[in-house]
Amino acid sequence: MVKALKTIGVERVVMVTGDNRRVAAAIARQAGIDEFHAELLPEDKVRVLKSLKHIGPVAMVGDGVNDAPALATATVGIAMGAAGTDVAMETADVVLMSDNLHNIPYAISLSRHARSVVWQNLTFALSVIVVLIVSALGLALPLTLGVVGHEGSTVLVCLNGLRLLAFRGKAGEK
C-alpha cells in the first residue's frame, strides 16, 4: 500500500500511533514508512499533523476515538468504516466502507480524476453558455435552438461525468 501511495505521487508517509515505540518502529520498517511517531495521545497526534502541514496537504487515516481530533485537523481525514468508530466516521471527510488499506490509493486517484472531470464539465458548460449568449444577442439565435443547445450541453456534461463509473485507477484495480 505504501508503494502504491508513492506511485500515485504521495511524497511522504508518516505513521502516528499510540502504540509502543518498538512495535511502531518494526511496522514502519517492514511497511517502508518514511517516518513514525509512537506512544502518542490524541493531542500529540494533532500536534504532529500541524507540524506536517507546512509541507503541503496532509491526509490522516484513522479508525478510533483517539484518531478523531487528528482526522479533524488534517487537510483530508479518512476513516476506515468497517472497523471504525462512529466518532471517527463523523469527523472524517472521507469514509472508506472497508478496512482494506489498499483502497486509500484508489480513493486518492479517483478523487484526482473526479476533480479533472469537474473542471472539464465546468469549462464546457460555461463555454456553451457564452456561445449561446453571444449568439442570442448578436445573431438573433431562435429560442428553440438556444434551448436545444443548452439542454444538449447538459446531457454531454452528464455523460462525461458518468465516465467516472469506469475508473480503474493506475494499477488497473476497480
Beta strands, then each sheet from edge to edge (+ up, - down):
strand 1: 14-16
strand 2: 35-37
strand 3: 59-62
strand 4: 76-80
strand 5: 94-96
sheet 1: 1+ 2+
sheet 2: 3+ 4+ 5+
end
